C-alpha cells in the first residue's frame, strides 16, 4: 500500500500576509503556462509549511474560461479592482490578438496606473505591448510570435530570453518558462533553498535564468554540429528582410561557395538558397497568420522584391497562395 510522505519543509521566516497573484485567463490561454505557474506557488506553500502565496483566478465575463486544448475553467470573478500589492498574471495562448479585447486593455492600463505589477505569460506579452505597458522596456514572447511582435511594436526591446523582469513588468516565453519565472520569484522572496526545494518536487532539474534563451541551439535544432554551417544558418536567421547571397555567406565563414553548397547538401539535403528560402517563407507564414500586415508588406519584410514573386514561391512551398492562406486561417479561427 502506498503511503503519503510529508515533504521535508524548508524553514522560512515569514509572518506577514501571503503575496497574492491574480491569474487572468484570456480566451484560448495555454494550460501549461498557467498550471506551471500556479503549481509552483502551491508547492512553495506546502514546502514552507505556511501560506506564503495566495491566488485568485479571474477572466473577462467572470464565468468560464476556455484554454487552447478545449478544457474550461470556472473562474472566481470578472475583471475587478485589485490591491496595489497584487501581481497580475495575464495568461495568453492561441490567437492572442483576438483575445486582447478593448475591455482587457482598459482594465490592465487602469491597474498599471495604480502601480500593480503585471506579468504576461506565453503570448500575453502582446496584450501588454498593445496596452503600451512595455514601451521602452525589455520583454520576451514565445518564439513563434517574435516575428509579428517585432513588426508591430518597435518601441519594445524584444529578447529571446525564457523570461524578462523589467521593473514591475514581467514577460515569459510560455510553457515551462513559467516555472523558471516563479522559481526566481520564490528565491527573491524567500531564498534559494526554498526555490531549489520547489524545483526538486517539480522534478525540474535545470533551472533557467533570464540569461537563457528559449530555443535549442542551432546545432541541436538541426541535428548538425558543424560550426561553420551553424554560423551560416545563424546569419540567415538574422537577415531575412535583406537576404545575403551564398557567395557572401561562404566568404563570411572562410570557405568557398562550392564548399558551402556541399555542406548544405550533406547535412540538410538542400542547397543554401533553398534553405534560406524556406526560412523566409516560414517567417512570411507567421506574419500572415499573426498580423494584419498587407501581403505586399509581408513580402517586403521577408526579402521579396515583388508580390508576384512572393506569391509564386509561397504557392510552390505551401501549395496555396498567401491570400488564401490568410483567408483559410481566418475561417479556422471563426469556427
C-alpha positions in Angstrom: 0.0 0.0 0.0 1.3 3.4 -1.0 1.8 5.8 2.0 1.6 9.6 1.9 5.0 11.0 2.7 5.1 14.5 4.1 7.6 16.7 2.3 10.7 17.9 4.0 10.0 21.5 4.9 12.3 24.5 4.4 12.4 26.9 7.3 11.1 30.3 6.0 11.0 33.3 8.2 7.7 34.8 7.2 4.8 36.0 9.3 3.1 38.6 7.1 0.1 38.1 4.8 0.6 35.9 1.7 1.6 37.6 -1.5 -1.3 37.4 -3.9 -1.2 36.5 -7.6 -4.3 37.2 -9.8 -4.4 34.9 -12.8 -6.3 36.4 -15.7 -7.3 33.6 -18.1 -7.6 35.0 -21.6 -9.6 33.2 -24.3 -7.6 30.2 -25.7 -4.9 30.5 -23.0 -2.3 27.8 -22.8 -2.9 25.4 -19.9 0.7 24.6 -19.4 1.9 28.1 -18.7 -0.9 28.6 -16.2 -0.5 25.3 -14.5 3.3 25.6 -14.3 2.9 29.0 -12.5 0.1 28.2 -10.1 1.6 24.8 -9.1 4.9 26.4 -8.3 3.1 28.6 -5.8 1.2 25.7 -4.3 4.3 23.7 -3.8 6.1 26.6 -2.3 3.4 26.9 0.4 3.5 23.2 1.0 7.3 23.1 1.3 7.4 26.1 3.6 4.6 24.7 5.7 2.8 28.1 5.7 0.8 30.2 3.2 3.5 32.3 1.6 1.3 32.8 -1.5 -2.3 33.1 -2.4 -4.1 33.4 -5.7 -7.3 34.3 -7.4 -8.4 33.2 -10.9 -10.4 35.7 -12.9 -11.5 36.2 -16.6 -13.4 38.6 -18.7 -17.1 37.8 -18.0 -16.4 36.1 -14.7 -17.7 32.7 -15.6 -15.9 30.1 -17.7 -12.5 30.5 -19.4 -11.6 28.0 -22.1 -8.0 27.1 -22.8 -6.5 26.1 -26.1 -7.0 22.4 -25.5 -10.7 22.9 -25.0 -10.9 22.5 -21.2 -13.0 25.0 -19.4 -12.2 26.6 -16.0 -14.8 28.1 -13.7 -13.2 31.4 -12.6 -13.8 33.3 -9.3 -14.5 36.7 -10.6 -14.8 39.2 -13.5 -12.1 41.8 -14.2 -12.2 43.6 -10.8 -10.3 46.2 -8.9 -7.2 44.8 -7.2 -4.9 45.7 -4.3 -1.7 47.6 -5.2 0.3 44.7 -3.7 -1.2 42.1 -6.1 0.6 40.7 -9.1 -1.4 40.2 -12.2 -0.5 37.2 -14.3 -2.0 37.5 -17.8 -2.3 34.0 -19.3 -2.2 34.1 -23.1 -2.3 31.5 -25.8 -3.6 31.0 -29.3 -4.8 33.9 -31.3 -3.9 36.4 -28.6 -4.8 39.3 -30.9 -8.5 38.3 -30.8 -8.3 37.6 -27.0 -6.9 41.1 -26.4 -10.2 42.8 -26.1 -10.7 46.5 -25.5 -12.1 45.8 -22.0 -9.0 43.8 -21.0 -6.7 46.6 -22.4 -8.6 49.3 -20.5 -8.5 47.2 -17.3 -4.8 46.5 -17.3 -4.0 50.1 -18.1 -6.0 51.2 -15.1 -4.3 48.7 -12.8 -0.9 49.7 -14.2 -1.6 53.3 -13.3 -2.3 52.2 -9.7 1.1 50.6 -9.6 0.2 46.9 -9.8 2.9 44.6 -11.1 1.8 42.9 -14.3 3.2 39.8 -15.9 2.4 38.3 -19.3 2.7 34.5 -19.7 3.2 32.9 -23.1 1.7 35.3 -25.7 0.2 37.7 -23.2 3.3 40.0 -23.7 1.4 41.0 -26.9 -1.5 42.3 -24.7 0.8 44.2 -22.5 2.5 45.8 -25.5 -0.9 46.7 -27.1 -1.7 48.5 -23.8 1.5 50.4 -24.1 2.9 48.9 -20.9 6.2 47.7 -22.5 7.3 50.8 -24.3 11.0 51.4 -23.7 11.2 48.1 -21.7 12.8 44.7 -22.3 10.4 41.9 -22.9 10.0 38.4 -24.4 7.3 36.3 -26.0 7.0 32.8 -27.4 9.4 32.4 -30.3 6.6 31.6 -32.8 5.2 35.1 -32.2 8.5 37.0 -32.3 8.4 38.0 -35.9 5.0 39.5 -35.7 5.8 41.2 -32.4 8.9 42.9 -33.9 6.9 44.2 -36.8 4.2 45.7 -34.6 6.0 47.0 -31.5 9.1 48.9 -32.4 9.4 50.7 -29.0 9.8 47.4 -27.1 13.3 45.8 -26.7 12.4 42.2 -27.6 14.7 39.5 -26.4 14.8 35.7 -26.9 15.1 35.0 -23.1 12.8 32.5 -21.4 11.6 35.3 -19.2 12.3 39.0 -18.6 11.8 41.1 -15.5 12.0 44.8 -16.2 10.8 46.7 -13.1 7.2 45.9 -12.4 6.7 44.5 -15.9 7.3 40.8 -16.5 7.1 38.6 -19.6 7.7 34.9 -20.3 8.1 32.8 -23.3 5.4 30.4 -22.3 5.3 26.7 -21.4 7.7 25.7 -18.7 9.3 29.1 -18.7 6.6 29.9 -16.1 8.3 27.6 -13.7 11.6 29.4 -14.2 10.0 32.7 -13.5 8.1 31.5 -10.4 11.3 29.9 -9.0 13.1 33.2 -9.4 10.2 35.0 -7.6 10.3 32.4 -4.8 14.1 32.8 -4.5 13.8 36.6 -4.4 11.0 36.5 -1.8 12.2 33.7 0.5 15.6 32.4 -0.6 17.3 29.9 -2.9 16.8 27.0 -0.5 13.0 27.1 -0.9 13.2 27.7 -4.7 15.5 24.7 -5.1 13.2 22.5 -2.9 10.2 23.5 -5.1 12.2 22.6 -8.2 13.1 19.2 -6.7 9.4 18.4 -6.1 8.6 19.5 -9.6 11.4 17.2 -10.8 12.8 20.3 -12.5 16.5 19.6 -12.6 17.7 22.5 -14.7 16.5 25.9 -13.6 16.9 28.6 -16.3 17.5 32.3 -15.7 16.7 35.4 -17.7 20.1 34.9 -19.5 18.9 31.6 -21.0 17.3 31.6 -24.5 14.0 29.9 -25.5 15.1 27.7 -28.3 17.7 25.0 -28.6 21.0 25.9 -30.1 21.2 25.7 -33.9 23.4 22.6 -33.9 20.9 20.8 -31.6 17.9 22.0 -33.5 19.1 20.9 -36.9 21.0 17.8 -35.7 24.3 19.1 -37.0 27.4 20.0 -35.1 29.4 21.7 -37.8 30.5 25.2 -36.5 30.7 26.9 -39.9 27.3 25.5 -41.1 25.7 26.6 -37.8 27.2 30.1 -38.2 25.8 30.4 -41.7 22.3 29.4 -40.5 22.5 32.0 -37.7 23.4 34.7 -40.2 20.5 33.6 -42.4 18.0 33.7 -39.5 19.0 37.3 -38.6 19.0 38.6 -42.2 15.5 37.7 -43.5 14.4 41.1 -44.8 17.6 41.6 -46.8 18.9 38.1 -47.8 22.6 37.6 -48.2 24.0 35.8 -51.3 25.6 32.3 -50.8 28.9 33.7 -52.0 28.9 36.4 -49.3 27.8 33.9 -46.7 30.6 31.5 -47.7 33.2 34.3 -47.5 32.0 35.3 -44.1 32.8 31.9 -42.6 36.0 31.4 -44.6 35.0 28.9 -47.3 34.2 28.8 -50.9 30.7 28.8 -52.3 31.2 25.3 -53.6 32.2 24.1 -50.1 29.1 25.7 -48.6 26.9 24.0 -51.2 28.4 20.7 -50.3 27.9 21.2 -46.5 24.2 22.0 -47.0 23.7 19.0 -49.4 25.5 16.7 -47.0 23.8 17.7 -43.7 20.5 19.2 -44.8 19.8 17.7 -48.2 19.1 21.0 -49.8 21.0 24.0 -51.2 21.8 27.1 -49.2 19.5 29.0 -51.4 16.6 26.6 -50.8 17.2 26.5 -47.1 17.2 30.3 -47.0 14.0 30.5 -49.0 12.3 28.1 -46.5 13.3 30.3 -43.6 11.9 33.4 -45.4 8.7 31.7 -46.3 8.2 30.4 -42.7 8.5 33.9 -41.4 6.1 35.1 -44.1 3.5 32.5 -43.0 3.9 33.6 -39.3 3.3 37.2 -40.3 0.3 36.3 -42.5 -1.4 34.4 -39.6 -0.4 36.7 -36.7 -0.6 40.2 -38.1 -2.8 42.5 -40.2 0.1 43.4 -42.4 -0.8 43.6 -46.1 0.6 40.8 -48.3 2.8 43.3 -50.0 4.3 44.4 -46.7 4.8 40.8 -45.7 6.6 40.1 -48.9 8.9 43.1 -48.3 9.6 42.1 -44.7 10.7 38.7 -45.9 13.0 39.9 -48.7 10.8 39.5 -51.7 11.1 42.3 -54.3 7.6 41.8 -55.7 4.3 40.4 -54.6 4.1 38.2 -57.7 7.5 36.5 -56.9 6.5 36.1 -53.3 3.2 34.5 -54.3 4.9 32.2 -56.7 7.4 31.0 -54.1 4.7 30.7 -51.5 2.5 28.6 -53.7 5.4 26.3 -54.6 6.2 25.6 -51.0 2.8 25.6 -49.3 0.6 24.7 -52.2 -1.6 27.7 -51.6 -1.3 31.5 -52.2 -0.6 34.0 -49.4 -4.2 35.4 -49.8 -5.8 32.0 -49.5 -3.6 31.1 -46.5 -4.8 34.2 -44.6 -8.4 33.5 -45.6 -8.3 29.9 -44.5 -6.6 30.8 -41.2 -9.3 33.4 -40.5 -12.0 30.8 -41.3 -10.5 28.3 -38.9 -10.4 30.8 -36.1 -14.0 31.7 -36.5 -15.2 28.1 -36.3 
